[in-house]
Amino acid sequence: MPECSFFHNYASSSFLAHSTPYNCDKPTSLQCFTEEELLLKETVSRFARDVIQPKVQEMDEAECMDKSVIDGMFENGLMGIETEADYGGSECSFTSAILAIEELAKIDPAVSAMCDVHNTVASTVIRKYASKELKEKYLSRLATDTLGSFCISEAGAGSDAFALQTRAEDKGDHYLLNGTKMWITNSAEAEIFVVFANVDLSKGYKGITAFIVEKEWGVQIAKKEKKLGIRSSSTCVLNFDDVRIPKENVLGKVGEGYKYAIDCLNEGRVGIAAQMLGCAQGAYDIALPYMMERKQFGQAIGSFQSMQHQFAEVAIDIEAARLLTYNAARLKEANKPFVMEAAMAKLHASRVAGKAASYAVEWMGGNGFVRETGVEKFYRDAKIGVIYEGTSNIQLQTIAKIIAAKYK
């Protein structure tokens, strides 16, 4: 593993019946990290507390990401975590990115979503599949000062992502892009978009091709969504009307965009699992101290047995989500199959986030229901976890398909 170079301002077991165990020279706990990973985790935690936390409520109510937060993320090397140092990135492990996403979500899942999509899908697809020329042109910008966005979803292409109808027409020396994308994260602030479009609808999903598109070429924000949760993370409808794309901005090979999307979205699901894990832990960390201090009937409410059983169960759920998430991340790093493990992690972590945040509101009573304590925001933010980058039913379908194939 290359040395992690993110240090800027702040830095001085598998389910044996279904998963394949792998030989390790030195088996260790899933909570065992490299020195660089631990330092990044600590750095992100400090940045989130010092810089992000004072702005969380204001950003949520304004439904807008504070520019100083975005700038701070870039300044501290958190927007090119896996990107090679030659392109201005931090050149850290995939697990480092997962730890960063988790730590950010403990304070604000909306900022975590911005970091997650930028790192695990938008930057990753360029790192893995773009030409050397495109990497040199875009990766350094994405790592240092320019937000990226990943555009695949459409009105008729949600869970069935490959039903997309956005067209890219070959015009000889360029493509003309026409269509509409929906539910696009980071799209209000992004300047670089990875857009999936079909160059030949008669070929179905085998016509899907990925393009790198710059905002100034004519990307139009048609509508910014007003959401239940992760409100400061922008989600927009994008229009592409005769957007001219140079031939050299085809990402990878024509007709292989569907392969790139599948690959990166599997990684992205581990990122969403980390986001939901952080969301659950963030709500828990606010509610537990309150339960130990708040007294009713002459004793702390956290000392009542029924309450203790509840917070013990949630702690187990959170730890299980953490281990599923870290396991999927390490399998990905080891170039082992991790599709099922990613789906399991995303499914379980999103469920746990909803459960933990809901209990946290209840445990704090009226104080959990008001905005000042921040717990109700975790409750709202948790809901997106069962929807984006594959609904819970899609995760169950993925898991079942892989298990069934092993028992046939």
Secondary structure in CASP SS format (residue, H / E / C, confidence):
PFRMAT SS
TARGET T0000
AUTHOR 0000-0000-0000
METHOD secondary structure of the structure
MODEL  1
M C 1.00
P C 1.00
E C 1.00
C C 1.00
S C 1.00
F C 1.00
F C 1.00
H C 1.00
N C 1.00
Y C 1.00
A C 1.00
S C 1.00
S C 1.00
S C 1.00
F C 1.00
L C 1.00
A C 1.00
H C 1.00
S C 1.00
T C 1.00
P C 1.00
Y C 1.00
N C 1.00
C C 1.00
D C 1.00
K C 1.00
P C 1.00
T C 1.00
S C 1.00
L C 1.00
Q C 1.00
C C 1.00
F C 1.00
T C 1.00
E H 1.00
E H 1.00
E H 1.00
L H 1.00
L H 1.00
L H 1.00
K H 1.00
E H 1.00
T H 1.00
V H 1.00
S H 1.00
R H 1.00
F H 1.00
A H 1.00
R H 1.00
D H 1.00
V H 1.00
I H 1.00
Q H 1.00
P H 1.00
K H 1.00
V H 1.00
Q H 1.00
E H 1.00
M H 1.00
D H 1.00
E H 1.00
A H 1.00
E C 1.00
C C 1.00
M C 1.00
D C 1.00
K H 1.00
S H 1.00
V H 1.00
I H 1.00
D H 1.00
G H 1.00
M H 1.00
F H 1.00
E H 1.00
N C 1.00
G C 1.00
L C 1.00
M C 1.00
G C 1.00
I C 1.00
E C 1.00
T C 1.00
E C 1.00
A H 1.00
D H 1.00
Y H 1.00
G C 1.00
G C 1.00
S C 1.00
E C 1.00
C C 1.00
S C 1.00
F H 1.00
T H 1.00
S H 1.00
A H 1.00
I H 1.00
L H 1.00
A H 1.00
I H 1.00
E H 1.00
E H 1.00
L H 1.00
A H 1.00
K H 1.00
I H 1.00
D C 1.00
P H 1.00
A H 1.00
V H 1.00
S H 1.00
A H 1.00
M H 1.00
C H 1.00
D H 1.00
V H 1.00
H H 1.00
N H 1.00
T H 1.00
V H 1.00
A H 1.00
S H 1.00
T H 1.00
V H 1.00
I H 1.00
R H 1.00
K H 1.00
Y H 1.00
A C 1.00
S C 1.00
K H 1.00
E H 1.00
L H 1.00
K H 1.00
E H 1.00
K H 1.00
Y H 1.00
L H 1.00
S H 1.00
R H 1.00
L H 1.00
A H 1.00
T H 1.00
D C 1.00
T C 1.00
L C 1.00
G E 1.00
S E 1.00
F E 1.00
C E 1.00
I C 1.00
S C 1.00
E E 1.00
A C 1.00
G C 1.00
A E 1.00
G C 1.00
S C 1.00
D C 1.00
A H 1.00
F H 1.00
A H 1.00
L C 1.00
Q C 1.00
T C 1.00
R E 1.00
A E 1.00
E E 1.00
D E 1.00
K C 1.00
G C 1.00
D C 1.00
H E 1.00
Y E 1.00
L E 1.00
L E 1.00
N E 1.00
G E 1.00
T E 1.00
K E 1.00
M E 1.00
W E 1.00
I E 1.00
T E 1.00
N C 1.00
S C 1.00
A C 1.00
E C 1.00
A C 1.00
E C 1.00
I E 1.00
F E 1.00
V E 1.00
V E 1.00
F E 1.00
A E 1.00
N E 1.00
V C 1.00
D C 1.00
L H 1.00
S H 1.00
K H 1.00
G H 1.00
Y H 1.00
K H 1.00
G H 1.00
I E 1.00
T E 1.00
A E 1.00
F E 1.00
I E 1.00
V E 1.00
E E 1.00
K H 1.00
E H 1.00
W H 1.00
G C 1.00
V C 1.00
Q E 1.00
I E 1.00
A E 1.00
K E 1.00
K E 1.00
E C 1.00
K C 1.00
K C 1.00
L C 1.00
G C 1.00
I C 1.00
R C 1.00
S C 1.00
S C 1.00
S C 1.00
T E 1.00
C E 1.00
V E 1.00
L E 1.00
N E 1.00
F E 1.00
D E 1.00
D E 1.00
V E 1.00
R E 1.00
I E 1.00
P E 1.00
K H 1.00
E H 1.00
N H 1.00
V E 1.00
L E 1.00
G C 1.00
K C 1.00
V C 1.00
G C 1.00
E C 1.00
G H 1.00
Y H 1.00
K H 1.00
Y H 1.00
A H 1.00
I H 1.00
D H 1.00
C H 1.00
L H 1.00
N H 1.00
E H 1.00
G H 1.00
R H 1.00
V H 1.00
G H 1.00
I H 1.00
A H 1.00
A H 1.00
Q H 1.00
M H 1.00
L H 1.00
G H 1.00
C H 1.00
A H 1.00
Q H 1.00
G H 1.00
A H 1.00
Y H 1.00
D H 1.00
I H 1.00
A H 1.00
L H 1.00
P H 1.00
Y H 1.00
M H 1.00
M H 1.00
E H 1.00
R C 1.00
K E 1.00
Q E 1.00
F C 1.00
G C 1.00
Q E 1.00
A E 1.00
I H 1.00
G H 1.00
S H 1.00
F C 1.00
Q H 1.00
S H 1.00
M H 1.00
Q H 1.00
H H 1.00
Q H 1.00
F H 1.00
A H 1.00
E H 1.00
V H 1.00
A H 1.00
I H 1.00
D H 1.00
I H 1.00
E H 1.00
A H 1.00
A H 1.00
R H 1.00
L H 1.00
L H 1.00
T H 1.00
Y H 1.00
N H 1.00
A H 1.00
A H 1.00
R H 1.00
L H 1.00
K H 1.00
E H 1.00
A C 1.00
N C 1.00
K C 1.00
P C 1.00
F C 1.00
V H 1.00
M H 1.00
E H 1.00
A H 1.00
A H 1.00
M H 1.00
A H 1.00
K H 1.00
L H 1.00
H H 1.00
A H 1.00
S H 1.00
R H 1.00
V H 1.00
A H 1.00
G H 1.00
K H 1.00
A H 1.00
A H 1.00
S H 1.00
Y H 1.00
A H 1.00
V H 1.00
E H 1.00
W H 1.00
M H 1.00
G C 1.00
G H 1.00
N H 1.00
G H 1.00
F H 1.00
V C 1.00
R C 1.00
E C 1.00
T C 1.00
G C 1.00
V H 1.00
E H 1.00
K H 1.00
F H 1.00
Y H 1.00
R H 1.00
D H 1.00
A H 1.00
K H 1.00
I H 1.00
G H 1.00
V H 1.00
I C 1.00
Y C 1.00
E C 1.00
G C 1.00
T C 1.00
S H 1.00
N H 1.00
I H 1.00
Q H 1.00
L H 1.00
Q H 1.00
T H 1.00
I H 1.00
A H 1.00
K H 1.00
I H 1.00
I H 1.00
A H 1.00
A H 1.00
K H 1.00
Y H 1.00
K C 1.00
END
